[in-house]
Amino acid sequence: MARILVIGGSLGGLFVANMLQRDGHDVQVLEKVRGSMSGRGAGIVSHDVLVSALERSGLDVQATLGVAVPGRVLLDQAGTGLIKIDMPQVLTSWSRLYQILRAELPSDRYLQGVSVTRVEERDDGVQVFASVDGKETTWAADVVVACDGIRSRVRQQFFPQVQPQYGGYIAWRGVCDESLLSDFTLRTLFDYFGFSVPPDEQIIGYPVAGSENATGRGHRAYNFVWYRPVSAGEDLKSMLTDGDGVHCPQGVPPNKVAWRQLARMREDGRRLLPPQFAEILEKAPQPFFQPIFDLLSDAVSVGRIALMGDAAFVARPHIGMGVAKAAEDAVAIADAIRVHGANAAALAAYAKLRLPAGRSAVQRARWLGNYVKSSDGRAQPMAQRQHQAIYETAIDLGRYGHQSTFIENSP
Ligand SMILES: Cc1cc2nc3c(=O)[nH]c(=O)nc-3n(C[C@H](O)[C@H](O)[C@H](O)COP(=O)(O)OP(=O)(O)OC[C@H]3O[C@@H](n4cnc5c(N)ncnc54)[C@H](O)[C@@H]3O)c2cc1C
């Protein structure tokens, strides 16, 4: 039995902690945030690898994971279905996954309010330093798995040159209760993974569980993600300024988004989007936005320390793989530790396997997101953009990858 510290208690950290705990290791998760983390995220497309990773964590939750859709529909601006395809998928949510994974881990294995400040490798293991209520505290471990997100403190310590890159656009996101929507929207969009591609933009949406993770008809919600170009510099800075005039470079908290931004977004929605999506935007209680970044690493392990999930690679959301990729990283780490033991050799084996996968995910997501920006001079014909959106976005590559026209080295 090895002593393993997991830094970051979001979905990636919970996946790896559960798997290692099941393998009999002494695991401790250190999470910076105190209190409830449920309800922080929105919809998540589930992939087969995600379901297998849940099973590997001892969880058989396929029946209650989320909301199933039979396929996809692409709407034109008038709200008419232009393309409809069969593509069954299950859509879950950040909070549902967090709830399932968190419940599986004994509570004394999940420490909150612990902000890791640095990690030091020693001859006999690793020492982790953290601030707890302003006091420095240390933990010792055989290996450390850093799953501390896109701004990873651990990555910045070892690989400061690796920084997130802004993609040139933002995503407005939100959820709207099913019970608020008109019959027209319920009939023509709600049950499907929906798409629309106004020039240089894209909106997607799908049904997810409603409050208390309810998945029954009438109690679900519709999750949307609207990608819109915003140039780096002054435009982005102004977008990232909250309703009180405070600049928030890491993102404006949902409850602080300026009302003028909200009003403009909804007005643009009425002008540019199919009426179904415009209605959803209008009725979603608290839309918020995130600038779209990606992150490409050249190394994901150093000695007895591994980076995984968003700390290692961030692919833009078009491939819908943020959580699935973290889950696959977790499986690879747990497998490598089974084979080599909790040591540097295991983490090197993990890195060898997952570096190409991370790179490929980032490239594929860049390719899918390319057309969102108007400024890159690579405007594609509308039919191609529509086809790419509906056939290639957030597909389960294991099941539907044969349809992909992605070329690995495309920009
Ligand atoms: C609030 C939120 C909402 C999200 N919503 C979606 C979504 O709707 N759809 C989707 O596909 N993906 C979403 N994601 C991303 C998705 O959850 C991640 O791709 C996936 O969870 C894998 O990320 P991760 O666990 O590696 O990192 P993250 O989810 O970013 O978690 C990193 C964790 O590390 C903690 N942490 C950071 N620094 C420290 C430190 N110094 N010490 C201790 N702990 C630290 C953070 O508090 C956080 O809990 C969301 C992520 C977050 C944080």
Ligand as a Chemical Component Dictionary entry (heavy atoms), coordinates in Angstrom:
data_LIG
# 
_chem_comp.id                   LIG 
_chem_comp.type                 NON-POLYMER 
_chem_comp.pdbx_formal_charge   0 
_chem_comp.three_letter_code    LIG 
# 
loop_
_chem_comp_atom.comp_id 
_chem_comp_atom.atom_id 
_chem_comp_atom.alt_atom_id 
_chem_comp_atom.type_symbol 
_chem_comp_atom.charge 
_chem_comp_atom.model_Cartn_x 
_chem_comp_atom.model_Cartn_y 
_chem_comp_atom.model_Cartn_z 
_chem_comp_atom.pdbx_ordinal 
LIG C1  C1  C 0 -16.346 25.168 -11.864 1  
LIG C2  C2  C 0 -16.096 24.227 -12.983 2  
LIG C3  C3  C 0 -17.100 23.975 -13.913 3  
LIG C4  C4  C 0 -16.870 23.113 -14.999 4  
LIG N1  N1  N 0 -17.882 22.843 -15.885 5  
LIG C5  C5  C 0 -17.654 22.002 -16.945 6  
LIG C6  C6  C 0 -18.661 21.655 -17.865 7  
LIG O1  O1  O 0 -19.783 22.102 -17.735 8  
LIG N2  N2  N 0 -18.366 20.805 -18.916 9  
LIG C7  C7  C 0 -17.109 20.252 -19.085 10 
LIG O2  O2  O 0 -16.867 19.453 -20.017 11 
LIG N3  N3  N 0 -16.161 20.586 -18.226 12 
LIG C8  C8  C 0 -16.387 21.441 -17.175 13 
LIG N4  N4  N 0 -15.404 21.767 -16.309 14 
LIG C9  C9  C 0 -14.120 21.257 -16.603 15 
LIG C10 C10 C 0 -14.128 19.879 -16.198 16 
LIG O3  O3  O 0 -14.699 19.741 -14.925 17 
LIG C11 C11 C 0 -12.696 19.470 -16.238 18 
LIG O4  O4  O 0 -12.237 19.356 -17.588 19 
LIG C12 C12 C 0 -12.585 18.152 -15.552 20 
LIG O5  O5  O 0 -13.148 18.225 -14.242 21 
LIG C13 C13 C 0 -11.172 17.766 -15.383 22 
LIG O6  O6  O 0 -10.632 18.828 -14.765 23 
LIG P1  P1  P 0 -9.751  18.689 -13.507 24 
LIG O7  O7  O 0 -10.396 17.927 -12.413 25 
LIG O8  O8  O 0 -8.446  18.268 -14.036 26 
LIG O9  O9  O 0 -9.633  20.236 -13.112 27 
LIG P2  P2  P 0 -10.720 21.249 -12.551 28 
LIG O10 O10 O 0 -12.096 20.778 -12.729 29 
LIG O11 O11 O 0 -10.356 22.593 -13.052 30 
LIG O12 O12 O 0 -10.404 21.193 -10.992 31 
LIG C14 C14 C 0 -9.225  21.612 -10.420 32 
LIG C15 C15 C 0 -9.451  21.549 -8.929  33 
LIG O13 O13 O 0 -8.214  21.834 -8.278  34 
LIG C16 C16 C 0 -8.463  22.721 -7.212  35 
LIG N5  N5  N 0 -7.216  23.458 -6.988  36 
LIG C17 C17 C 0 -6.647  24.395 -7.798  37 
LIG N6  N6  N 0 -5.505  24.831 -7.282  38 
LIG C18 C18 C 0 -5.331  24.162 -6.108  39 
LIG C19 C19 C 0 -4.317  24.210 -5.112  40 
LIG N7  N7  N 0 -3.254  25.018 -5.214  41 
LIG N8  N8  N 0 -4.451  23.393 -4.038  42 
LIG C20 C20 C 0 -5.518  22.552 -3.915  43 
LIG N9  N9  N 0 -6.511  22.495 -4.839  44 
LIG C21 C21 C 0 -6.411  23.286 -5.920  45 
LIG C22 C22 C 0 -9.592  23.596 -7.723  46 
LIG O14 O14 O 0 -10.278 24.229 -6.673  47 
LIG C23 C23 C 0 -10.450 22.589 -8.458  48 
LIG O15 O15 O 0 -11.393 21.981 -7.628  49 
LIG C24 C24 C 0 -15.604 22.558 -15.178 50 
LIG C25 C25 C 0 -14.590 22.819 -14.225 51 
LIG C26 C26 C 0 -14.841 23.630 -13.131 52 
LIG C27 C27 C 0 -13.762 23.883 -12.064 53 
# 
loop_
_chem_comp_bond.comp_id 
_chem_comp_bond.atom_id_1 
_chem_comp_bond.atom_id_2 
_chem_comp_bond.value_order 
_chem_comp_bond.pdbx_ordinal 
LIG C1  C2  SING 1  
LIG C2  C3  SING 2  
LIG C2  C26 DOUB 3  
LIG C3  C4  DOUB 4  
LIG C4  N1  SING 5  
LIG C4  C24 SING 6  
LIG N1  C5  DOUB 7  
LIG C5  C6  SING 8  
LIG C5  C8  SING 9  
LIG C6  O1  DOUB 10 
LIG C6  N2  SING 11 
LIG N2  C7  SING 12 
LIG C7  O2  DOUB 13 
LIG C7  N3  SING 14 
LIG N3  C8  DOUB 15 
LIG C8  N4  SING 16 
LIG N4  C9  SING 17 
LIG N4  C24 SING 18 
LIG C9  C10 SING 19 
LIG C10 O3  SING 20 
LIG C10 C11 SING 21 
LIG C11 O4  SING 22 
LIG C11 C12 SING 23 
LIG C12 O5  SING 24 
LIG C12 C13 SING 25 
LIG C13 O6  SING 26 
LIG O6  P1  SING 27 
LIG P1  O7  DOUB 28 
LIG P1  O8  SING 29 
LIG P1  O9  SING 30 
LIG O9  P2  SING 31 
LIG P2  O10 DOUB 32 
LIG P2  O11 SING 33 
LIG P2  O12 SING 34 
LIG O12 C14 SING 35 
LIG C14 C15 SING 36 
LIG C15 O13 SING 37 
LIG C15 C23 SING 38 
LIG O13 C16 SING 39 
LIG C16 N5  SING 40 
LIG C16 C22 SING 41 
LIG N5  C17 SING 42 
LIG N5  C21 SING 43 
LIG C17 N6  DOUB 44 
LIG N6  C18 SING 45 
LIG C18 C19 SING 46 
LIG C18 C21 DOUB 47 
LIG C19 N7  SING 48 
LIG C19 N8  DOUB 49 
LIG N8  C20 SING 50 
LIG C20 N9  DOUB 51 
LIG N9  C21 SING 52 
LIG C22 O14 SING 53 
LIG C22 C23 SING 54 
LIG C23 O15 SING 55 
LIG C24 C25 DOUB 56 
LIG C25 C26 SING 57 
LIG C26 C27 SING 58 
# 
